[in-house]
Amino acid sequence: MLKMSLSIDDLQAYVFHQLKHFFPDNRLSPKEKRFTQSIHQALERTEYCFRHVSLKSFHDNGTTFFSHLHSDQYTLFLWYLSNSAWKEFSDTELASKIFYLNKTLNGVVCMFDAQMPDIFLIVHGGGIVLGKASYSDFFVCYQGCTVGAINGVYPVLGKGVALAPQSTIIGDCKVGDHVTIGNNAVLRNKSLNSGSLYFRHTETGQHVVEQSRKPWAQTFFNVPIPLDGVET
């Protein structure tokens, strides 16, 4: 069950007015089937994701909660909406508009056809670029993060990978489960074993790899994050 700050009809009207404001081409009506069904599917996916989040603002008296005025929540909803429009209706025009709306409002560049997982978090937004890498559940990223390709080769990320602000993963990187990337660290064409903490030393600027006892991503979710397919 998902508790919402707006009714479904009001939310649909809200998104429609935003799209109409930024893209006044009169190529979408507020009650079109493709739009209505994409909204409903996106909300189902939003509820499933938020249900696993431990942050207080994602719940209200034990019920999963979605506020259209919570920018991180709205960012995730808009991505699910863009992806749903693309997957269910092959509607690249509507999906592109919603992608562009998310980029404009929240500073998040994540294409509608990216293979984002069912459960993930974007925190604070702003300057985030999530390319078409292979992502897994319980992915977390903060402002200024980049996941991208080098010569067309994208990273492969395990479960519970968390990127601290201004960190980057690019190129041929195989990143295991329960990995944390520290502030301003750049992982480039390098792989990390499960349970790694990868960070940039504040004094020397050198990148360091250590083993972490508990993944940072776990603090954001209310279920144990699997490690190599086995719950810890």
Backbone bond lengths (Angstrom), bond angles and torsions (degrees), N, CA, C in turn:
res aa  C-N    CA-C-N  psi(-1)  N-CA   C-N-CA  omega(-1)  CA-C   N-CA-C  phi
1 M - - - 1.462 - - 1.527 109.58 -
2 L 1.311 116.24 135.07 1.460 121.74 -178.48 1.524 109.79 -118.36
3 K 1.322 115.74 119.84 1.461 120.77 173.75 1.518 108.20 -89.60
4 M 1.332 116.55 136.90 1.456 120.11 -173.57 1.517 111.35 -129.16
5 S 1.325 115.16 152.13 1.467 120.84 177.16 1.519 111.96 -74.62
6 L 1.330 117.10 -20.54 1.458 123.20 175.22 1.528 108.93 -128.60
7 S 1.306 116.74 153.38 1.460 119.24 170.95 1.529 108.46 -67.02
8 I 1.323 116.91 164.22 1.466 119.74 179.79 1.525 110.61 -60.40
9 D 1.339 116.65 -42.99 1.473 119.66 179.20 1.519 111.51 -62.52
10 D 1.329 116.28 -42.28 1.467 119.48 179.89 1.528 111.39 -68.25
11 L 1.336 116.22 -36.97 1.458 119.24 177.32 1.526 110.59 -64.62
12 Q 1.322 116.43 -42.40 1.465 119.93 178.99 1.525 110.55 -61.95
13 A 1.319 116.78 -42.03 1.460 120.49 178.03 1.524 110.90 -65.54
14 Y 1.310 116.15 -38.03 1.474 121.97 179.63 1.528 110.61 -61.88
15 V 1.351 116.13 -48.98 1.463 120.14 179.17 1.527 110.00 -64.43
16 F 1.317 116.78 -41.42 1.463 119.92 -179.90 1.529 111.50 -59.39
17 H 1.324 116.76 -44.53 1.471 119.86 -179.40 1.525 111.17 -64.73
18 Q 1.323 117.39 -36.45 1.467 119.63 175.92 1.529 111.02 -64.41
19 L 1.327 116.08 -44.72 1.462 119.94 178.79 1.522 111.04 -63.47
20 K 1.313 116.49 -41.83 1.468 120.61 -179.29 1.528 110.60 -65.42
21 H 1.341 116.45 -35.75 1.469 120.36 179.61 1.527 110.86 -65.30
22 F 1.318 116.82 -46.43 1.467 120.18 -176.20 1.529 113.04 -83.94
23 F 1.335 116.75 -25.83 1.470 120.72 -176.83 1.532 109.46 -131.57
24 P 1.319 117.82 72.60 1.479 122.31 -173.16 1.524 113.18 -80.00
25 D 1.344 115.96 55.21 1.466 118.79 -178.51 1.525 113.09 -99.81
26 N 1.342 116.62 0.67 1.468 122.04 177.61 1.532 112.74 57.29
27 R 1.326 116.24 35.11 1.462 120.79 -179.79 1.531 111.95 -105.32
28 L 1.332 116.60 11.16 1.459 121.49 177.95 1.519 108.98 -143.92
29 S 1.332 116.35 132.99 1.462 120.93 174.28 1.522 108.80 -104.87
30 P 1.336 117.68 153.70 1.471 119.91 -171.04 1.519 115.08 -67.75
31 K 1.328 118.94 -16.71 1.465 120.85 -176.01 1.526 112.70 -119.29
32 E 1.304 117.68 19.78 1.455 119.58 177.84 1.522 111.16 -61.92
33 K 1.331 115.91 144.66 1.463 121.58 -178.06 1.524 111.75 -57.54
34 R 1.328 117.09 -44.82 1.464 120.70 -177.76 1.521 111.24 -61.77
35 F 1.336 116.10 -36.53 1.457 120.91 -179.59 1.522 110.17 -74.31
36 T 1.329 117.20 -46.75 1.464 121.94 -179.17 1.524 111.30 -60.75
37 Q 1.323 116.53 -47.89 1.465 119.33 -178.24 1.527 111.89 -68.05
38 S 1.319 116.66 -34.16 1.467 119.28 176.77 1.520 110.60 -65.68
39 I 1.327 117.82 -39.18 1.468 122.36 176.77 1.529 110.09 -60.29
40 H 1.319 117.27 -48.42 1.464 121.17 -177.63 1.525 111.06 -63.56
41 Q 1.325 116.54 -43.67 1.456 118.58 179.65 1.522 111.51 -65.90
42 A 1.335 116.44 -40.93 1.463 120.27 178.83 1.523 111.06 -61.64
43 L 1.308 117.72 -37.28 1.457 120.74 179.20 1.525 111.23 -68.59
44 E 1.316 117.90 -37.26 1.467 120.41 175.69 1.531 110.55 -61.79
45 R 1.311 115.92 -42.76 1.465 120.64 -179.96 1.530 110.92 -70.42
46 T 1.315 116.41 -36.31 1.458 121.47 177.03 1.525 110.69 -63.09
47 E 1.329 116.40 -45.35 1.459 120.44 179.68 1.518 110.89 -61.77
48 Y 1.327 117.15 -42.33 1.460 120.68 -179.33 1.529 110.80 -62.88
49 C 1.315 116.29 -43.48 1.469 120.27 178.66 1.525 111.29 -64.93
50 F 1.325 116.92 -51.88 1.461 121.54 -174.87 1.521 112.19 -64.24
51 R 1.329 116.65 -28.41 1.459 121.32 179.59 1.524 111.54 -58.46
52 H 1.321 117.20 -28.29 1.453 122.55 -177.25 1.531 114.13 -92.52
53 V 1.325 116.54 -4.01 1.468 121.39 -175.78 1.521 110.02 -87.12
54 S 1.316 116.76 136.85 1.467 121.03 -177.72 1.524 113.45 -90.78
55 L 1.312 118.80 -12.38 1.462 121.74 -177.45 1.524 110.68 -62.78
56 K 1.333 116.43 135.90 1.468 121.52 -173.40 1.517 113.10 -59.19
57 S 1.326 117.02 -35.83 1.464 119.93 -175.77 1.528 112.92 -68.34
58 F 1.325 117.07 -11.36 1.454 120.55 179.45 1.527 112.38 -91.26
59 H 1.321 116.55 4.62 1.461 121.01 -178.83 1.528 109.81 -142.11
60 D 1.325 114.94 150.81 1.464 121.49 177.81 1.522 108.55 -136.88
61 N 1.331 115.80 106.59 1.466 121.60 -178.48 1.527 111.83 53.15
62 G 1.329 115.40 44.87 1.452 120.77 175.95 1.516 115.43 85.16
63 T 1.326 116.79 -1.19 1.465 121.10 -179.97 1.525 109.87 -108.65
64 T 1.313 116.63 135.22 1.457 120.93 177.95 1.524 109.79 -59.76
65 F 1.330 115.89 134.63 1.470 120.38 -169.86 1.517 111.29 -129.54
66 F 1.328 116.17 138.16 1.461 122.85 176.96 1.526 109.19 -127.99
67 S 1.333 115.33 120.12 1.457 121.11 176.88 1.518 109.50 -109.71
68 H 1.311 116.38 130.51 1.464 120.30 177.39 1.523 111.37 -69.79
69 L 1.333 117.32 -11.85 1.460 121.78 179.79 1.529 112.93 -101.98
70 H 1.314 116.82 4.20 1.465 121.79 173.35 1.525 106.11 -94.97
71 S 1.310 117.70 108.47 1.464 120.37 -168.68 1.524 113.29 -62.44
72 D 1.333 118.15 -37.39 1.463 119.63 178.86 1.530 110.82 -66.39
73 Q 1.324 116.07 -41.28 1.458 120.23 178.29 1.527 110.60 -65.48
74 Y 1.309 116.33 -42.04 1.461 120.23 -178.44 1.529 110.64 -67.97
75 T 1.327 116.71 -34.30 1.467 120.93 175.72 1.521 110.85 -58.25
76 L 1.330 116.32 -48.86 1.465 120.62 -179.36 1.525 110.98 -64.98
77 F 1.314 116.90 -43.61 1.463 120.57 178.57 1.525 111.13 -58.27
78 L 1.332 117.21 -45.46 1.458 119.84 -179.41 1.525 111.76 -63.55
79 W 1.338 117.07 -35.49 1.461 116.83 176.91 1.521 110.66 -66.79
80 Y 1.342 117.14 -46.07 1.467 119.24 177.10 1.529 110.91 -58.33
81 L 1.325 116.99 -37.36 1.457 120.80 -179.50 1.529 110.82 -66.56
82 S 1.315 116.94 -45.84 1.465 119.71 179.36 1.524 110.90 -62.57
83 N 1.330 116.02 -42.55 1.459 120.74 -179.09 1.522 111.50 -67.28
84 S 1.339 116.89 -37.86 1.464 120.90 178.91 1.523 111.12 -65.48
85 A 1.334 117.15 -42.12 1.467 120.55 178.32 1.521 110.86 -61.46
86 W 1.328 115.73 -37.28 1.465 120.25 -179.67 1.527 111.49 -74.01
87 K 1.348 117.51 -45.26 1.453 121.42 -175.55 1.522 112.35 -70.36
88 E 1.324 117.25 -43.81 1.454 121.09 -173.09 1.524 113.18 -82.78
89 F 1.326 117.13 -33.00 1.459 120.00 -173.11 1.527 113.68 -123.12
90 S 1.325 116.40 1.30 1.478 120.23 -175.91 1.525 110.60 50.38
91 D 1.335 115.36 34.65 1.463 121.62 -175.50 1.527 109.13 -94.11
92 T 1.319 115.42 86.58 1.463 118.96 -177.79 1.523 112.19 -70.50
93 E 1.325 117.60 -25.19 1.464 119.35 179.27 1.522 110.78 -69.01
94 L 1.332 117.41 -52.00 1.465 120.42 178.93 1.525 110.09 -64.13
95 A 1.327 117.14 -43.06 1.467 120.66 179.30 1.521 111.10 -60.59
96 S 1.322 116.70 -40.15 1.466 120.78 179.54 1.520 111.69 -65.14
97 K 1.322 116.12 -40.12 1.469 119.66 179.22 1.531 110.87 -63.93
98 I 1.323 116.36 -42.70 1.464 119.47 -179.46 1.528 110.44 -68.60
99 F 1.333 116.95 -39.44 1.461 120.78 173.53 1.527 110.81 -57.60
100 Y 1.314 115.99 -46.90 1.468 122.04 -178.75 1.527 110.34 -64.75
101 L 1.333 117.05 -38.25 1.461 121.49 177.21 1.524 110.14 -62.11
102 N 1.315 117.09 -44.08 1.465 121.67 179.08 1.526 110.76 -63.08
103 K 1.316 115.79 -41.93 1.467 120.85 177.81 1.523 110.64 -62.73
104 T 1.329 116.60 -41.72 1.467 121.36 -177.75 1.524 112.12 -69.95
105 L 1.323 116.66 -46.41 1.462 120.79 -175.53 1.528 112.77 -77.47
106 N 1.329 116.79 -38.71 1.461 120.28 -167.17 1.521 115.07 -119.61
107 G 1.326 117.18 -2.63 1.458 119.67 177.68 1.512 113.67 66.02
108 V 1.341 116.04 32.24 1.464 121.24 -179.08 1.527 109.11 -116.94
109 V 1.325 115.80 123.45 1.459 121.80 177.29 1.522 107.71 -105.78
110 C 1.314 115.28 100.83 1.472 121.78 178.49 1.520 106.32 -144.74
111 M 1.314 116.57 104.83 1.460 121.24 -173.56 1.521 112.24 -60.78
112 F 1.322 114.93 152.01 1.458 121.21 -177.62 1.523 112.54 -63.56
113 D 1.342 118.46 -21.85 1.459 120.57 179.75 1.520 112.98 -102.39
114 A 1.332 116.86 12.49 1.470 119.92 172.77 1.530 108.92 -67.36
115 Q 1.320 116.09 149.92 1.467 120.59 -177.42 1.531 110.19 -93.48
116 M 1.316 115.71 64.48 1.454 119.48 178.02 1.525 110.01 -72.24
117 P 1.327 117.40 151.54 1.465 119.93 -177.31 1.531 112.12 -77.60
118 D 1.315 115.98 174.73 1.465 120.87 179.43 1.519 111.60 -70.62
119 I 1.341 116.44 -30.61 1.463 121.61 -177.02 1.521 108.75 -125.68
120 F 1.327 117.29 113.35 1.459 120.75 176.57 1.512 109.11 -158.83
121 L 1.336 115.87 166.24 1.460 121.54 -178.13 1.529 110.89 -134.50
122 I 1.315 115.42 138.75 1.458 122.85 167.92 1.521 106.10 -115.99
123 V 1.324 116.47 122.04 1.472 120.43 -173.99 1.533 109.42 -113.47
124 H 1.309 116.00 125.31 1.469 125.79 176.31 1.521 113.65 77.27
125 G 1.310 118.60 -28.78 1.463 119.95 177.81 1.519 112.29 63.20
126 G 1.319 115.40 -173.86 1.455 120.84 178.33 1.514 112.39 87.91
127 G 1.320 117.32 112.60 1.459 121.48 175.85 1.508 115.15 68.19
128 I 1.329 117.34 25.24 1.463 121.48 -179.24 1.532 109.57 -97.03
129 V 1.331 115.83 129.62 1.465 121.76 175.75 1.518 108.02 -124.68
130 L 1.324 116.44 114.67 1.456 122.08 179.48 1.519 108.08 -115.30
131 G 1.331 115.39 100.54 1.449 121.00 -179.56 1.514 112.65 -76.60
132 K 1.322 115.37 -174.12 1.462 121.27 -172.40 1.527 111.93 -86.12
133 A 1.307 114.25 57.30 1.462 121.84 176.55 1.522 109.54 -80.65
134 S 1.336 115.92 179.69 1.454 121.67 172.72 1.530 107.54 -96.95
135 Y 1.334 116.85 109.25 1.456 122.36 -177.18 1.526 109.82 -103.84
136 S 1.320 115.63 158.16 1.457 121.67 175.16 1.527 109.20 -127.44
137 D 1.328 115.39 167.91 1.463 120.61 -178.78 1.531 112.18 -57.31
138 F 1.328 114.54 154.38 1.463 124.40 176.89 1.534 112.20 69.18
139 F 1.313 115.53 28.26 1.464 121.58 173.25 1.524 108.70 -75.67
140 V 1.343 116.35 137.74 1.465 122.18 179.74 1.527 108.77 -134.19
141 C 1.323 117.35 135.98 1.459 119.76 172.88 1.521 110.60 -142.38
142 Y 1.315 114.56 149.94 1.463 122.96 -179.66 1.533 110.50 -108.76
143 Q 1.322 115.38 -178.08 1.464 121.67 -177.28 1.527 111.95 -58.21
144 G 1.315 114.88 143.15 1.458 120.65 175.26 1.508 115.58 79.07
145 C 1.330 118.50 8.35 1.468 120.82 -177.36 1.527 111.95 -85.00
146 T 1.324 114.64 150.98 1.464 121.29 177.56 1.520 109.84 -134.20
147 V 1.327 115.56 134.32 1.458 122.57 168.21 1.524 105.79 -125.47
148 G 1.335 117.02 116.03 1.451 118.90 -172.99 1.508 113.92 -150.35
149 A 1.331 114.84 -177.20 1.458 122.42 -174.23 1.518 112.25 -104.92
150 I 1.321 115.05 157.75 1.462 123.25 166.20 1.522 106.42 -125.55
151 N 1.322 116.10 120.70 1.469 121.48 -178.17 1.526 111.69 54.16
152 G 1.334 115.15 37.96 1.458 120.39 176.27 1.511 115.52 81.58
153 V 1.318 118.27 1.05 1.469 121.63 -179.53 1.527 109.09 -101.16
154 Y 1.331 115.65 122.03 1.463 121.87 -178.05 1.528 111.83 -102.67
155 P 1.316 116.95 157.74 1.471 120.87 175.85 1.527 112.52 -67.86
156 V 1.311 114.96 158.73 1.460 123.50 172.02 1.525 106.77 -119.54
157 L 1.320 116.93 119.04 1.464 121.86 -173.13 1.518 111.46 -111.69
158 G 1.319 116.27 135.35 1.448 121.71 176.25 1.519 112.11 -81.50
159 K 1.326 115.96 -170.43 1.465 121.41 -178.67 1.532 110.60 -77.20
160 G 1.331 114.98 143.31 1.455 119.88 174.93 1.511 114.24 70.65
161 V 1.322 117.07 35.08 1.465 120.70 174.86 1.525 108.47 -87.57
162 A 1.334 116.55 129.68 1.470 121.44 -178.15 1.518 109.87 -125.35
163 L 1.331 115.79 131.85 1.454 122.45 178.72 1.526 109.42 -110.54
164 A 1.337 116.53 118.55 1.460 121.77 175.83 1.535 109.27 -73.21
165 P 1.342 118.25 167.07 1.462 121.14 -176.68 1.529 113.90 -52.13
166 Q 1.340 114.71 139.06 1.472 124.19 175.05 1.524 113.61 65.52
167 S 1.314 118.36 20.58 1.465 120.04 178.67 1.529 110.35 -95.95
168 T 1.343 115.31 162.95 1.461 121.21 -171.56 1.525 110.92 -142.20
169 I 1.331 115.77 138.83 1.461 122.69 169.13 1.520 106.70 -127.63
170 I 1.325 117.23 116.64 1.467 119.99 -178.25 1.523 111.22 -137.76
171 G 1.322 114.39 146.30 1.445 119.96 173.17 1.513 114.36 86.83
172 D 1.310 115.00 -154.33 1.463 123.14 -174.64 1.522 109.86 -80.30
173 C 1.325 115.24 80.34 1.471 122.08 -178.39 1.521 109.06 -120.15
174 K 1.303 117.33 125.53 1.462 122.68 172.00 1.527 106.60 -105.92
175 V 1.309 115.28 107.14 1.462 121.37 -173.81 1.524 108.51 -108.82
176 G 1.333 116.26 122.42 1.454 120.94 -176.72 1.521 113.30 -73.41
177 D 1.325 115.50 -173.16 1.463 121.66 176.97 1.533 110.60 -72.70
178 H 1.334 115.21 156.49 1.472 121.73 171.52 1.536 112.07 60.01
179 V 1.305 117.76 37.27 1.465 121.29 -179.07 1.516 110.21 -101.83
180 T 1.326 115.78 137.52 1.458 122.27 177.28 1.522 109.36 -117.31
181 I 1.334 116.18 130.55 1.461 122.87 176.27 1.531 107.65 -107.44
182 G 1.327 117.35 120.79 1.462 122.05 -173.76 1.520 113.95 -77.89
183 N 1.326 115.26 172.05 1.462 122.42 -179.27 1.527 111.86 -53.77
184 N 1.327 115.92 132.02 1.468 123.39 174.03 1.531 114.41 65.34
185 A 1.318 117.71 7.50 1.461 120.21 179.04 1.531 109.81 -78.73
186 V 1.341 115.33 145.89 1.461 121.73 178.18 1.526 108.71 -122.80
187 L 1.322 115.64 116.54 1.464 121.51 175.20 1.528 106.79 -101.96
188 R 1.326 116.25 112.62 1.463 121.38 -173.83 1.525 110.10 -128.30
189 N 1.342 114.61 116.67 1.472 120.09 179.66 1.530 111.71 49.21
190 K 1.310 115.85 44.94 1.466 121.56 -177.96 1.523 108.22 -141.55
191 S 1.303 117.07 141.06 1.458 121.49 -179.32 1.523 111.16 -104.19
192 L 1.330 115.50 154.32 1.457 121.95 -179.37 1.519 109.83 -131.38
193 N 1.330 115.67 136.31 1.459 120.38 176.20 1.522 110.81 -72.77
194 S 1.308 115.88 159.63 1.459 121.00 176.38 1.525 110.49 -56.41
195 G 1.313 115.69 143.80 1.454 121.29 178.25 1.512 114.68 80.99
196 S 1.317 117.91 10.79 1.466 120.41 -177.19 1.529 112.07 -82.49
197 L 1.315 114.77 146.22 1.464 123.42 167.62 1.523 106.33 -113.89
198 Y 1.323 115.92 116.42 1.466 121.46 -176.24 1.530 107.46 -115.58
199 F 1.332 116.68 120.52 1.459 118.37 -175.51 1.523 110.96 -145.88
200 R 1.318 114.77 163.59 1.462 122.00 177.86 1.520 108.95 -100.38
201 H 1.310 116.81 122.22 1.458 121.95 -178.09 1.526 109.54 -63.82
202 T 1.328 116.42 129.60 1.466 120.48 -173.52 1.525 113.07 -68.62
203 E 1.324 117.94 -24.80 1.467 120.71 -178.51 1.525 112.94 -95.06
204 T 1.309 117.01 -44.73 1.470 120.15 -176.28 1.518 113.21 -92.28
205 G 1.334 117.01 -21.68 1.458 120.54 -175.85 1.512 113.63 78.49
206 Q 1.327 117.26 -2.51 1.453 121.29 179.51 1.533 110.67 -76.24
207 H 1.330 115.56 148.30 1.455 120.25 176.27 1.525 109.97 -87.26
208 V 1.322 115.07 138.65 1.463 122.10 -173.92 1.526 108.86 -128.19
209 V 1.330 115.76 143.39 1.464 121.63 174.98 1.519 108.91 -117.14
210 E 1.314 116.16 126.84 1.460 121.73 175.19 1.522 108.53 -131.59
211 Q 1.310 116.61 166.46 1.456 121.12 174.00 1.524 108.93 -93.85
212 S 1.311 115.33 137.75 1.456 121.34 -178.24 1.528 109.97 -108.19
213 R 1.318 116.33 139.65 1.457 119.99 -179.55 1.526 111.81 -75.43
214 K 1.329 116.43 -30.51 1.462 120.48 -178.90 1.519 108.59 -142.23
215 P 1.326 117.90 130.12 1.469 119.49 -179.00 1.526 111.18 -69.07
216 W 1.311 115.73 139.68 1.463 120.43 178.73 1.523 110.81 -60.43
217 A 1.332 116.76 -35.64 1.464 120.27 -178.05 1.527 112.02 -57.68
218 Q 1.344 117.20 -29.55 1.462 119.84 -176.50 1.525 112.10 -61.03
219 T 1.331 117.38 -27.59 1.461 120.04 -178.22 1.532 112.29 -67.22
220 F 1.325 117.55 -15.34 1.466 121.23 -176.91 1.527 113.42 -96.17
221 F 1.341 117.18 -7.89 1.456 119.69 -173.12 1.522 111.19 -128.67
222 N 1.332 115.52 151.16 1.462 121.16 -173.96 1.526 113.50 -100.29
223 V 1.316 117.18 11.38 1.471 122.10 173.26 1.523 107.78 -127.97
224 P 1.339 118.00 151.76 1.468 119.67 178.58 1.530 111.05 -62.98
225 I 1.326 116.08 134.02 1.470 120.39 177.17 1.520 108.14 -82.29
226 P 1.335 118.02 122.42 1.471 120.64 -178.62 1.520 111.98 -60.09
227 L 1.302 115.52 147.71 1.468 122.69 175.36 1.515 107.49 -118.47
228 D 1.343 115.68 112.48 1.469 120.33 -177.01 1.517 111.93 52.97
229 G 1.344 114.93 38.98 1.443 119.79 175.60 1.515 114.89 84.32
230 V 1.324 118.04 -1.57 1.461 121.90 -179.57 1.517 108.51 -119.28
231 E 1.339 116.57 127.02 1.466 119.94 179.98 1.517 109.89 -67.70
232 T 1.338 114.79 138.35 1.462 119.98 -179.91 1.517 110.20 -93.32
